[in-house]
Amino acid sequence: MTQYGLSFDERFRGSAVREESDFCLQFRKTGYKIWYDPEAYLVHLGEDTGVCHDISTRSTKYQFTFYHNHCLMALKN
């Protein structure tokens, strides 16, 4: 997709929350469509505490990057 200048925005930090959403919005602007494939899957690296985490127990650094990424996504799109 380099002909469209698509890339992951390296300003997303930490766990890169919203990085994929941002990329998908860029991708849609090319005119291509994103299709759902029920057979597709991926494996996320697990959290020590399970599949979900409680942000109130996270470090200040995690919380900063989490909100930074959400704000960046909102400002860009």
mmCIF file of the N, C-alpha and C atoms, coordinates in Angstrom:
data_MODEL
# 
_entry.id   MODEL 
# 
loop_
_atom_site.group_PDB 
_atom_site.id 
_atom_site.type_symbol 
_atom_site.label_atom_id 
_atom_site.label_alt_id 
_atom_site.label_comp_id 
_atom_site.label_asym_id 
_atom_site.label_entity_id 
_atom_site.label_seq_id 
_atom_site.pdbx_PDB_ins_code 
_atom_site.Cartn_x 
_atom_site.Cartn_y 
_atom_site.Cartn_z 
_atom_site.occupancy 
_atom_site.B_iso_or_equiv 
_atom_site.pdbx_formal_charge 
_atom_site.auth_seq_id 
_atom_site.auth_comp_id 
_atom_site.auth_asym_id 
_atom_site.auth_atom_id 
_atom_site.pdbx_PDB_model_num 
ATOM 1   N N  . MET A 1 1  ? 0.818   -1.192  0.000  1.00 0.00 ? 1  MET A N  1 
ATOM 2   C CA . MET A 1 1  ? 0.000   0.000   0.000  1.00 0.00 ? 1  MET A CA 1 
ATOM 3   C C  . MET A 1 1  ? 0.865   1.261   0.000  1.00 0.00 ? 1  MET A C  1 
ATOM 4   N N  . THR A 1 2  ? 2.144   1.099   -0.303 1.00 0.00 ? 2  THR A N  1 
ATOM 5   C CA . THR A 1 2  ? 3.033   2.253   -0.315 1.00 0.00 ? 2  THR A CA 1 
ATOM 6   C C  . THR A 1 2  ? 2.645   3.269   -1.388 1.00 0.00 ? 2  THR A C  1 
ATOM 7   N N  . GLN A 1 3  ? 1.955   2.836   -2.436 1.00 0.00 ? 3  GLN A N  1 
ATOM 8   C CA . GLN A 1 3  ? 1.539   3.779   -3.475 1.00 0.00 ? 3  GLN A CA 1 
ATOM 9   C C  . GLN A 1 3  ? 0.558   4.807   -2.926 1.00 0.00 ? 3  GLN A C  1 
ATOM 10  N N  . TYR A 1 4  ? -0.108  4.496   -1.807 1.00 0.00 ? 4  TYR A N  1 
ATOM 11  C CA . TYR A 1 4  ? -1.051  5.424   -1.177 1.00 0.00 ? 4  TYR A CA 1 
ATOM 12  C C  . TYR A 1 4  ? -0.441  6.137   0.019  1.00 0.00 ? 4  TYR A C  1 
ATOM 13  N N  . GLY A 1 5  ? 0.805   5.863   0.324  1.00 0.00 ? 5  GLY A N  1 
ATOM 14  C CA . GLY A 1 5  ? 1.452   6.505   1.458  1.00 0.00 ? 5  GLY A CA 1 
ATOM 15  C C  . GLY A 1 5  ? 0.958   5.997   2.806  1.00 0.00 ? 5  GLY A C  1 
ATOM 16  N N  . LEU A 1 6  ? 0.430   4.782   2.818  1.00 0.00 ? 6  LEU A N  1 
ATOM 17  C CA . LEU A 1 6  ? -0.086  4.225   4.066  1.00 0.00 ? 6  LEU A CA 1 
ATOM 18  C C  . LEU A 1 6  ? 1.041   3.692   4.931  1.00 0.00 ? 6  LEU A C  1 
ATOM 19  N N  . SER A 1 7  ? 0.952   3.978   6.199  1.00 0.00 ? 7  SER A N  1 
ATOM 20  C CA . SER A 1 7  ? 1.918   3.442   7.151  1.00 0.00 ? 7  SER A CA 1 
ATOM 21  C C  . SER A 1 7  ? 1.323   3.564   8.546  1.00 0.00 ? 7  SER A C  1 
ATOM 22  N N  . PHE A 1 8  ? 1.900   2.826   9.468  1.00 0.00 ? 8  PHE A N  1 
ATOM 23  C CA . PHE A 1 8  ? 1.493   2.974   10.854 1.00 0.00 ? 8  PHE A CA 1 
ATOM 24  C C  . PHE A 1 8  ? 2.143   4.229   11.402 1.00 0.00 ? 8  PHE A C  1 
ATOM 25  N N  . ASP A 1 9  ? 1.369   5.043   12.095 1.00 0.00 ? 9  ASP A N  1 
ATOM 26  C CA . ASP A 1 9  ? 1.852   6.306   12.648 1.00 0.00 ? 9  ASP A CA 1 
ATOM 27  C C  . ASP A 1 9  ? 2.702   6.006   13.885 1.00 0.00 ? 9  ASP A C  1 
ATOM 28  N N  . GLU A 1 10 ? 3.970   6.334   13.807 1.00 0.00 ? 10 GLU A N  1 
ATOM 29  C CA . GLU A 1 10 ? 4.895   6.020   14.893 1.00 0.00 ? 10 GLU A CA 1 
ATOM 30  C C  . GLU A 1 10 ? 4.727   6.923   16.102 1.00 0.00 ? 10 GLU A C  1 
ATOM 31  N N  . ARG A 1 11 ? 3.806   7.885   16.028 1.00 0.00 ? 11 ARG A N  1 
ATOM 32  C CA . ARG A 1 11 ? 3.538   8.721   17.199 1.00 0.00 ? 11 ARG A CA 1 
ATOM 33  C C  . ARG A 1 11 ? 2.686   7.993   18.234 1.00 0.00 ? 11 ARG A C  1 
ATOM 34  N N  . PHE A 1 12 ? 2.029   6.901   17.831 1.00 0.00 ? 12 PHE A N  1 
ATOM 35  C CA . PHE A 1 12 ? 1.303   6.089   18.815 1.00 0.00 ? 12 PHE A CA 1 
ATOM 36  C C  . PHE A 1 12 ? 2.331   5.413   19.699 1.00 0.00 ? 12 PHE A C  1 
ATOM 37  N N  . ARG A 1 13 ? 2.088   5.420   20.987 1.00 0.00 ? 13 ARG A N  1 
ATOM 38  C CA . ARG A 1 13 ? 3.092   4.970   21.947 1.00 0.00 ? 13 ARG A CA 1 
ATOM 39  C C  . ARG A 1 13 ? 2.629   3.758   22.731 1.00 0.00 ? 13 ARG A C  1 
ATOM 40  N N  . GLY A 1 14 ? 3.577   3.208   23.498 1.00 0.00 ? 14 GLY A N  1 
ATOM 41  C CA . GLY A 1 14 ? 3.271   2.134   24.443 1.00 0.00 ? 14 GLY A CA 1 
ATOM 42  C C  . GLY A 1 14 ? 2.672   0.934   23.758 1.00 0.00 ? 14 GLY A C  1 
ATOM 43  N N  . SER A 1 15 ? 1.495   0.556   24.212 1.00 0.00 ? 15 SER A N  1 
ATOM 44  C CA . SER A 1 15 ? 0.826   -0.614  23.646 1.00 0.00 ? 15 SER A CA 1 
ATOM 45  C C  . SER A 1 15 ? 0.203   -0.305  22.291 1.00 0.00 ? 15 SER A C  1 
ATOM 46  N N  . ALA A 1 16 ? 0.362   0.936   21.830 1.00 0.00 ? 16 ALA A N  1 
ATOM 47  C CA . ALA A 1 16 ? -0.126  1.375   20.512 1.00 0.00 ? 16 ALA A CA 1 
ATOM 48  C C  . ALA A 1 16 ? -1.634  1.243   20.382 1.00 0.00 ? 16 ALA A C  1 
ATOM 49  N N  . VAL A 1 17 ? -2.355  1.474   21.479 1.00 0.00 ? 17 VAL A N  1 
ATOM 50  C CA . VAL A 1 17 ? -3.814  1.498   21.441 1.00 0.00 ? 17 VAL A CA 1 
ATOM 51  C C  . VAL A 1 17 ? -4.253  2.512   20.400 1.00 0.00 ? 17 VAL A C  1 
ATOM 52  N N  . ARG A 1 18 ? -5.145  2.140   19.525 1.00 0.00 ? 18 ARG A N  1 
ATOM 53  C CA . ARG A 1 18 ? -5.726  2.940   18.441 1.00 0.00 ? 18 ARG A CA 1 
ATOM 54  C C  . ARG A 1 18 ? -4.876  2.994   17.184 1.00 0.00 ? 18 ARG A C  1 
ATOM 55  N N  . GLU A 1 19 ? -3.714  2.381   17.190 1.00 0.00 ? 19 GLU A N  1 
ATOM 56  C CA . GLU A 1 19 ? -2.863  2.389   15.996 1.00 0.00 ? 19 GLU A CA 1 
ATOM 57  C C  . GLU A 1 19 ? -3.560  1.695   14.827 1.00 0.00 ? 19 GLU A C  1 
ATOM 58  N N  . GLU A 1 20 ? -4.175  0.547   15.100 1.00 0.00 ? 20 GLU A N  1 
ATOM 59  C CA . GLU A 1 20 ? -4.857  -0.186  14.023 1.00 0.00 ? 20 GLU A CA 1 
ATOM 60  C C  . GLU A 1 20 ? -6.078  0.571   13.524 1.00 0.00 ? 20 GLU A C  1 
ATOM 61  N N  . SER A 1 21 ? -6.817  1.206   14.438 1.00 0.00 ? 21 SER A N  1 
ATOM 62  C CA . SER A 1 21 ? -7.996  1.979   14.032 1.00 0.00 ? 21 SER A CA 1 
ATOM 63  C C  . SER A 1 21 ? -7.597  3.115   13.109 1.00 0.00 ? 21 SER A C  1 
ATOM 64  N N  . ASP A 1 22 ? -6.517  3.796   13.454 1.00 0.00 ? 22 ASP A N  1 
ATOM 65  C CA . ASP A 1 22 ? -6.018  4.888   12.629 1.00 0.00 ? 22 ASP A CA 1 
ATOM 66  C C  . ASP A 1 22 ? -5.628  4.380   11.247 1.00 0.00 ? 22 ASP A C  1 
ATOM 67  N N  . PHE A 1 23 ? -4.930  3.257   11.188 1.00 0.00 ? 23 PHE A N  1 
ATOM 68  C CA . PHE A 1 23 ? -4.519  2.687   9.910  1.00 0.00 ? 23 PHE A CA 1 
ATOM 69  C C  . PHE A 1 23 ? -5.744  2.317   9.068  1.00 0.00 ? 23 PHE A C  1 
ATOM 70  N N  . CYS A 1 24 ? -6.748  1.729   9.689  1.00 0.00 ? 24 CYS A N  1 
ATOM 71  C CA . CYS A 1 24 ? -7.956  1.346   8.944  1.00 0.00 ? 24 CYS A CA 1 
ATOM 72  C C  . CYS A 1 24 ? -8.664  2.560   8.362  1.00 0.00 ? 24 CYS A C  1 
ATOM 73  N N  . LEU A 1 25 ? -8.702  3.654   9.098  1.00 0.00 ? 25 LEU A N  1 
ATOM 74  C CA . LEU A 1 25 ? -9.323  4.869   8.572  1.00 0.00 ? 25 LEU A CA 1 
ATOM 75  C C  . LEU A 1 25 ? -8.537  5.414   7.385  1.00 0.00 ? 25 LEU A C  1 
ATOM 76  N N  . GLN A 1 26 ? -7.212  5.351   7.456  1.00 0.00 ? 26 GLN A N  1 
ATOM 77  C CA . GLN A 1 26 ? -6.386  5.757   6.308  1.00 0.00 ? 26 GLN A CA 1 
ATOM 78  C C  . GLN A 1 26 ? -6.669  4.853   5.115  1.00 0.00 ? 26 GLN A C  1 
ATOM 79  N N  . PHE A 1 27 ? -6.736  3.560   5.376  1.00 0.00 ? 27 PHE A N  1 
ATOM 80  C CA . PHE A 1 27 ? -6.955  2.567   4.327  1.00 0.00 ? 27 PHE A CA 1 
ATOM 81  C C  . PHE A 1 27 ? -8.280  2.814   3.605  1.00 0.00 ? 27 PHE A C  1 
ATOM 82  N N  . ARG A 1 28 ? -9.325  3.113   4.354  1.00 0.00 ? 28 ARG A N  1 
ATOM 83  C CA . ARG A 1 28 ? -10.640 3.343   3.753  1.00 0.00 ? 28 ARG A CA 1 
ATOM 84  C C  . ARG A 1 28 ? -10.641 4.538   2.809  1.00 0.00 ? 28 ARG A C  1 
ATOM 85  N N  . LYS A 1 29 ? -9.785  5.520   3.061  1.00 0.00 ? 29 LYS A N  1 
ATOM 86  C CA . LYS A 1 29 ? -9.710  6.701   2.195  1.00 0.00 ? 29 LYS A CA 1 
ATOM 87  C C  . LYS A 1 29 ? -9.163  6.373   0.811  1.00 0.00 ? 29 LYS A C  1 
ATOM 88  N N  . THR A 1 30 ? -8.537  5.205   0.646  1.00 0.00 ? 30 THR A N  1 
ATOM 89  C CA . THR A 1 30 ? -7.997  4.813   -0.658 1.00 0.00 ? 30 THR A CA 1 
ATOM 90  C C  . THR A 1 30 ? -9.089  4.327   -1.596 1.00 0.00 ? 30 THR A C  1 
ATOM 91  N N  . GLY A 1 31 ? -10.267 4.040   -1.045 1.00 0.00 ? 31 GLY A N  1 
ATOM 92  C CA . GLY A 1 31 ? -11.354 3.505   -1.861 1.00 0.00 ? 31 GLY A CA 1 
ATOM 93  C C  . GLY A 1 31 ? -11.484 1.995   -1.753 1.00 0.00 ? 31 GLY A C  1 
ATOM 94  N N  . TYR A 1 32 ? -10.463 1.342   -1.199 1.00 0.00 ? 32 TYR A N  1 
ATOM 95  C CA . TYR A 1 32 ? -10.560 -0.096  -0.955 1.00 0.00 ? 32 TYR A CA 1 
ATOM 96  C C  . TYR A 1 32 ? -11.503 -0.351  0.203  1.00 0.00 ? 32 TYR A C  1 
ATOM 97  N N  . LYS A 1 33 ? -11.999 -1.554  0.303  1.00 0.00 ? 33 LYS A N  1 
ATOM 98  C CA . LYS A 1 33 ? -12.904 -1.916  1.387  1.00 0.00 ? 33 LYS A CA 1 
ATOM 99  C C  . LYS A 1 33 ? -12.227 -2.890  2.337  1.00 0.00 ? 33 LYS A C  1 
ATOM 100 N N  . ILE A 1 34 ? -12.628 -2.814  3.573  1.00 0.00 ? 34 ILE A N  1 
ATOM 101 C CA . ILE A 1 34 ? -12.164 -3.751  4.591  1.00 0.00 ? 34 ILE A CA 1 
ATOM 102 C C  . ILE A 1 34 ? -13.260 -4.787  4.768  1.00 0.00 ? 34 ILE A C  1 
ATOM 103 N N  . TRP A 1 35 ? -12.905 -6.039  4.601  1.00 0.00 ? 35 TRP A N  1 
ATOM 104 C CA . TRP A 1 35 ? -13.878 -7.124  4.684  1.00 0.00 ? 35 TRP A CA 1 
ATOM 105 C C  . TRP A 1 35 ? -13.691 -7.921  5.956  1.00 0.00 ? 35 TRP A C  1 
ATOM 106 N N  . TYR A 1 36 ? -14.775 -8.408  6.486  1.00 0.00 ? 36 TYR A N  1 
ATOM 107 C CA . TYR A 1 36 ? -14.764 -9.283  7.651  1.00 0.00 ? 36 TYR A CA 1 
ATOM 108 C C  . TYR A 1 36 ? -14.595 -10.719 7.184  1.00 0.00 ? 36 TYR A C  1 
ATOM 109 N N  . ASP A 1 37 ? -13.669 -11.429 7.765  1.00 0.00 ? 37 ASP A N  1 
ATOM 110 C CA . ASP A 1 37 ? -13.472 -12.843 7.458  1.00 0.00 ? 37 ASP A CA 1 
ATOM 111 C C  . ASP A 1 37 ? -13.607 -13.624 8.760  1.00 0.00 ? 37 ASP A C  1 
ATOM 112 N N  . PRO A 1 38 ? -14.687 -14.384 8.916  1.00 0.00 ? 38 PRO A N  1 
ATOM 113 C CA . PRO A 1 38 ? -14.909 -15.118 10.167 1.00 0.00 ? 38 PRO A CA 1 
ATOM 114 C C  . PRO A 1 38 ? -13.851 -16.193 10.432 1.00 0.00 ? 38 PRO A C  1 
ATOM 115 N N  . GLU A 1 39 ? -13.077 -16.561 9.430  1.00 0.00 ? 39 GLU A N  1 
ATOM 116 C CA . GLU A 1 39 ? -12.026 -17.569 9.613  1.00 0.00 ? 39 GLU A CA 1 
ATOM 117 C C  . GLU A 1 39 ? -10.701 -16.952 10.074 1.00 0.00 ? 39 GLU A C  1 
ATOM 118 N N  . ALA A 1 40 ? -10.581 -15.645 9.964  1.00 0.00 ? 40 ALA A N  1 
ATOM 119 C CA . ALA A 1 40 ? -9.330  -14.979 10.345 1.00 0.00 ? 40 ALA A CA 1 
ATOM 120 C C  . ALA A 1 40 ? -9.229  -14.878 11.865 1.00 0.00 ? 40 ALA A C  1 
ATOM 121 N N  . TYR A 1 41 ? -8.017  -14.936 12.364 1.00 0.00 ? 41 TYR A N  1 
ATOM 122 C CA . TYR A 1 41 ? -7.801  -14.771 13.802 1.00 0.00 ? 41 TYR A CA 1 
ATOM 123 C C  . TYR A 1 41 ? -6.379  -14.292 14.053 1.00 0.00 ? 41 TYR A C  1 
ATOM 124 N N  . LEU A 1 42 ? -6.138  -13.810 15.254 1.00 0.00 ? 42 LEU A N  1 
ATOM 125 C CA . LEU A 1 42 ? -4.793  -13.432 15.657 1.00 0.00 ? 42 LEU A CA 1 
ATOM 126 C C  . LEU A 1 42 ? -4.630  -13.789 17.121 1.00 0.00 ? 42 LEU A C  1 
ATOM 127 N N  . VAL A 1 43 ? -3.402  -13.830 17.553 1.00 0.00 ? 43 VAL A N  1 
ATOM 128 C CA . VAL A 1 43 ? -3.105  -14.164 18.942 1.00 0.00 ? 43 VAL A CA 1 
ATOM 129 C C  . VAL A 1 43 ? -2.442  -12.951 19.586 1.00 0.00 ? 43 VAL A C  1 
ATOM 130 N N  . HIS A 1 44 ? -3.091  -12.409 20.618 1.00 0.00 ? 44 HIS A N  1 
ATOM 131 C CA . HIS A 1 44 ? -2.502  -11.304 21.380 1.00 0.00 ? 44 HIS A CA 1 
ATOM 132 C C  . HIS A 1 44 ? -1.631  -11.874 22.486 1.00 0.00 ? 44 HIS A C  1 
ATOM 133 N N  . LEU A 1 45 ? -0.571  -11.174 22.798 1.00 0.00 ? 45 LEU A N  1 
ATOM 134 C CA . LEU A 1 45 ? 0.232   -11.563 23.953 1.00 0.00 ? 45 LEU A CA 1 
ATOM 135 C C  . LEU A 1 45 ? -0.608  -11.335 25.201 1.00 0.00 ? 45 LEU A C  1 
ATOM 136 N N  . GLY A 1 46 ? -0.598  -12.278 26.110 1.00 0.00 ? 46 GLY A N  1 
ATOM 137 C CA . GLY A 1 46 ? -1.462  -12.209 27.283 1.00 0.00 ? 46 GLY A CA 1 
ATOM 138 C C  . GLY A 1 46 ? -0.977  -11.252 28.353 1.00 0.00 ? 46 GLY A C  1 
ATOM 139 N N  . GLU A 1 47 ? -1.904  -10.780 29.149 1.00 0.00 ? 47 GLU A N  1 
ATOM 140 C CA . GLU A 1 47 ? -1.612  -9.978  30.332 1.00 0.00 ? 47 GLU A CA 1 
ATOM 141 C C  . GLU A 1 47 ? -1.304  -10.919 31.487 1.00 0.00 ? 47 GLU A C  1 
ATOM 142 N N  . ASP A 1 48 ? -0.436  -10.500 32.381 1.00 0.00 ? 48 ASP A N  1 
ATOM 143 C CA . ASP A 1 48 ? -0.127  -11.319 33.557 1.00 0.00 ? 48 ASP A CA 1 
ATOM 144 C C  . ASP A 1 48 ? -1.366  -11.589 34.403 1.00 0.00 ? 48 ASP A C  1 
ATOM 145 N N  . THR A 1 49 ? -2.300  -10.638 34.397 1.00 0.00 ? 49 THR A N  1 
ATOM 146 C CA . THR A 1 49 ? -3.497  -10.756 35.229 1.00 0.00 ? 49 THR A CA 1 
ATOM 147 C C  . THR A 1 49 ? -4.682  -11.369 34.494 1.00 0.00 ? 49 THR A C  1 
ATOM 148 N N  . GLY A 1 50 ? -4.498  -11.770 33.273 1.00 0.00 ? 50 GLY A N  1 
ATOM 149 C CA . GLY A 1 50 ? -5.613  -12.338 32.509 1.00 0.00 ? 50 GLY A CA 1 
ATOM 150 C C  . GLY A 1 50 ? -5.804  -11.589 31.205 1.00 0.00 ? 50 GLY A C  1 
ATOM 151 N N  . VAL A 1 51 ? -6.948  -11.797 30.568 1.00 0.00 ? 51 VAL A N  1 
ATOM 152 C CA . VAL A 1 51 ? -7.168  -11.209 29.247 1.00 0.00 ? 51 VAL A CA 1 
ATOM 153 C C  . VAL A 1 51 ? -7.559  -9.749  29.309 1.00 0.00 ? 51 VAL A C  1 
ATOM 154 N N  . CYS A 1 52 ? -8.028  -9.270  30.445 1.00 0.00 ? 52 CYS A N  1 
ATOM 155 C CA . CYS A 1 52 ? -8.412  -7.875  30.598 1.00 0.00 ? 52 CYS A CA 1 
ATOM 156 C C  . CYS A 1 52 ? -7.528  -7.233  31.661 1.00 0.00 ? 52 CYS A C  1 
ATOM 157 N N  . HIS A 1 53 ? -7.421  -5.944  31.608 1.00 0.00 ? 53 HIS A N  1 
ATOM 158 C CA . HIS A 1 53 ? -6.658  -5.255  32.637 1.00 0.00 ? 53 HIS A CA 1 
ATOM 159 C C  . HIS A 1 53 ? -7.470  -4.113  33.200 1.00 0.00 ? 53 HIS A C  1 
ATOM 160 N N  . ASP A 1 54 ? -7.162  -3.732  34.392 1.00 0.00 ? 54 ASP A N  1 
ATOM 161 C CA . ASP A 1 54 ? -7.831  -2.643  35.075 1.00 0.00 ? 54 ASP A CA 1 
ATOM 162 C C  . ASP A 1 54 ? -6.909  -1.435  35.016 1.00 0.00 ? 54 ASP A C  1 
ATOM 163 N N  . ILE A 1 55 ? -7.286  -0.416  34.243 1.00 0.00 ? 55 ILE A N  1 
ATOM 164 C CA . ILE A 1 55 ? -6.392  0.724   34.041 1.00 0.00 ? 55 ILE A CA 1 
ATOM 165 C C  . ILE A 1 55 ? -6.082  1.437   35.347 1.00 0.00 ? 55 ILE A C  1 
ATOM 166 N N  . SER A 1 56 ? -6.969  1.339   36.348 1.00 0.00 ? 56 SER A N  1 
ATOM 167 C CA . SER A 1 56 ? -6.700  2.037   37.603 1.00 0.00 ? 56 SER A CA 1 
ATOM 168 C C  . SER A 1 56 ? -5.506  1.439   38.339 1.00 0.00 ? 56 SER A C  1 
ATOM 169 N N  . THR A 1 57 ? -5.115  0.230   37.987 1.00 0.00 ? 57 THR A N  1 
ATOM 170 C CA . THR A 1 57 ? -3.964  -0.397  38.640 1.00 0.00 ? 57 THR A CA 1 
ATOM 171 C C  . THR A 1 57 ? -2.697  -0.257  37.807 1.00 0.00 ? 57 THR A C  1 
ATOM 172 N N  . ARG A 1 58 ? -2.802  0.376   36.671 1.00 0.00 ? 58 ARG A N  1 
ATOM 173 C CA . ARG A 1 58 ? -1.644  0.530   35.793 1.00 0.00 ? 58 ARG A CA 1 
ATOM 174 C C  . ARG A 1 58 ? -0.763  1.686   36.237 1.00 0.00 ? 58 ARG A C  1 
ATOM 175 N N  . SER A 1 59 ? 0.438   1.678   35.750 1.00 0.00 ? 59 SER A N  1 
ATOM 176 C CA . SER A 1 59 ? 1.392   2.743   36.065 1.00 0.00 ? 59 SER A CA 1 
ATOM 177 C C  . SER A 1 59 ? 0.968   4.054   35.411 1.00 0.00 ? 59 SER A C  1 
ATOM 178 N N  . THR A 1 60 ? 1.531   5.119   35.892 1.00 0.00 ? 60 THR A N  1 
ATOM 179 C CA . THR A 1 60 ? 1.291   6.438   35.309 1.00 0.00 ? 60 THR A CA 1 
ATOM 180 C C  . THR A 1 60 ? 1.735   6.465   33.855 1.00 0.00 ? 60 THR A C  1 
ATOM 181 N N  . LYS A 1 61 ? 2.847   5.799   33.555 1.00 0.00 ? 61 LYS A N  1 
ATOM 182 C CA . LYS A 1 61 ? 3.337   5.757   32.174 1.00 0.00 ? 61 LYS A CA 1 
ATOM 183 C C  . LYS A 1 61 ? 2.319   5.095   31.254 1.00 0.00 ? 61 LYS A C  1 
ATOM 184 N N  . TYR A 1 62 ? 1.737   3.980   31.685 1.00 0.00 ? 62 TYR A N  1 
ATOM 185 C CA . TYR A 1 62 ? 0.733   3.304   30.859 1.00 0.00 ? 62 TYR A CA 1 
ATOM 186 C C  . TYR A 1 62 ? -0.470  4.212   30.646 1.00 0.00 ? 62 TYR A C  1 
ATOM 187 N N  . GLN A 1 63 ? -0.952  4.825   31.711 1.00 0.00 ? 63 GLN A N  1 
ATOM 188 C CA . GLN A 1 63 ? -2.124  5.691   31.601 1.00 0.00 ? 63 GLN A CA 1 
ATOM 189 C C  . GLN A 1 63 ? -1.839  6.863   30.669 1.00 0.00 ? 63 GLN A C  1 
ATOM 190 N N  . PHE A 1 64 ? -0.643  7.441   30.770 1.00 0.00 ? 64 PHE A N  1 
ATOM 191 C CA . PHE A 1 64 ? -0.279  8.556   29.893 1.00 0.00 ? 64 PHE A CA 1 
ATOM 192 C C  . PHE A 1 64 ? -0.313  8.129   28.431 1.00 0.00 ? 64 PHE A C  1 
ATOM 193 N N  . THR A 1 65 ? 0.311   6.995   28.112 1.00 0.00 ? 65 THR A N  1 
ATOM 194 C CA . THR A 1 65 ? 0.349   6.563   26.710 1.00 0.00 ? 65 THR A CA 1 
ATOM 195 C C  . THR A 1 65 ? -1.035  6.158   26.215 1.00 0.00 ? 65 THR A C  1 
ATOM 196 N N  . PHE A 1 66 ? -1.837  5.545   27.086 1.00 0.00 ? 66 PHE A N  1 
ATOM 197 C CA . PHE A 1 66 ? -3.195  5.159   26.725 1.00 0.00 ? 66 PHE A CA 1 
ATOM 198 C C  . PHE A 1 66 ? -3.998  6.385   26.302 1.00 0.00 ? 66 PHE A C  1 
ATOM 199 N N  . TYR A 1 67 ? -3.992  7.437   27.108 1.00 0.00 ? 67 TYR A N  1 
ATOM 200 C CA . TYR A 1 67 ? -4.752  8.649   26.786 1.00 0.00 ? 67 TYR A CA 1 
ATOM 201 C C  . TYR A 1 67 ? -4.100  9.453   25.669 1.00 0.00 ? 67 TYR A C  1 
ATOM 202 N N  . HIS A 1 68 ? -2.795  9.434   25.600 1.00 0.00 ? 68 HIS A N  1 
ATOM 203 C CA . HIS A 1 68 ? -2.089  10.087  24.491 1.00 0.00 ? 68 HIS A CA 1 
ATOM 204 C C  . HIS A 1 68 ? -2.583  9.517   23.168 1.00 0.00 ? 68 HIS A C  1 
ATOM 205 N N  . ASN A 1 69 ? -2.647  8.191   23.069 1.00 0.00 ? 69 ASN A N  1 
ATOM 206 C CA . ASN A 1 69 ? -3.050  7.538   21.825 1.00 0.00 ? 69 ASN A CA 1 
ATOM 207 C C  . ASN A 1 69 ? -4.500  7.836   21.473 1.00 0.00 ? 69 ASN A C  1 
ATOM 208 N N  . HIS A 1 70 ? -5.378  7.861   22.467 1.00 0.00 ? 70 HIS A N  1 
ATOM 209 C CA . HIS A 1 70 ? -6.776  8.188   22.195 1.00 0.00 ? 70 HIS A CA 1 
ATOM 210 C C  . HIS A 1 70 ? -6.915  9.636   21.710 1.00 0.00 ? 70 HIS A C  1 
ATOM 211 N N  . CYS A 1 71 ? -6.182  10.549  22.328 1.00 0.00 ? 71 CYS A N  1 
ATOM 212 C CA . CYS A 1 71 ? -6.233  11.946  21.902 1.00 0.00 ? 71 CYS A CA 1 
ATOM 213 C C  . CYS A 1 71 ? -5.664  12.121  20.502 1.00 0.00 ? 71 CYS A C  1 
ATOM 214 N N  . LEU A 1 72 ? -4.553  11.451  20.221 1.00 0.00 ? 72 LEU A N  1 
ATOM 215 C CA . LEU A 1 72 ? -3.957  11.524  18.878 1.00 0.00 ? 72 LEU A CA 1 
ATOM 216 C C  . LEU A 1 72 ? -4.951  11.028  17.831 1.00 0.00 ? 72 LEU A C  1 
ATOM 217 N N  . MET A 1 73 ? -5.611  9.934   18.121 1.00 0.00 ? 73 MET A N  1 
ATOM 218 C CA . MET A 1 73 ? -6.607  9.373   17.197 1.00 0.00 ? 73 MET A CA 1 
ATOM 219 C C  . MET A 1 73 ? -7.739  10.381  16.959 1.00 0.00 ? 73 MET A C  1 
ATOM 220 N N  . ALA A 1 74 ? -8.195  10.996  18.026 1.00 0.00 ? 74 ALA A N  1 
ATOM 221 C CA . ALA A 1 74 ? -9.300  11.969  17.905 1.00 0.00 ? 74 ALA A CA 1 
ATOM 222 C C  . ALA A 1 74 ? -8.868  13.198  17.096 1.00 0.00 ? 74 ALA A C  1 
ATOM 223 N N  . LEU A 1 75 ? -7.652  13.673  17.346 1.00 0.00 ? 75 LEU A N  1 
ATOM 224 C CA . LEU A 1 75 ? -7.184  14.856  16.621 1.00 0.00 ? 75 LEU A CA 1 
ATOM 225 C C  . LEU A 1 75 ? -6.968  14.583  15.129 1.00 0.00 ? 75 LEU A C  1 
ATOM 226 N N  . LYS A 1 76 ? -6.488  13.391  14.804 1.00 0.00 ? 76 LYS A N  1 
ATOM 227 C CA . LYS A 1 76 ? -6.220  13.048  13.412 1.00 0.00 ? 76 LYS A CA 1 
ATOM 228 C C  . LYS A 1 76 ? -7.476  12.769  12.615 1.00 0.00 ? 76 LYS A C  1 
ATOM 229 N N  . ASN A 1 77 ? -8.487  12.214  13.281 1.00 0.00 ? 77 ASN A N  1 
ATOM 230 C CA . ASN A 1 77 ? -9.646  11.725  12.546 1.00 0.00 ? 77 ASN A CA 1 
ATOM 231 C C  . ASN A 1 77 ? -10.929 12.386  12.993 1.00 0.00 ? 77 ASN A C  1 
# 
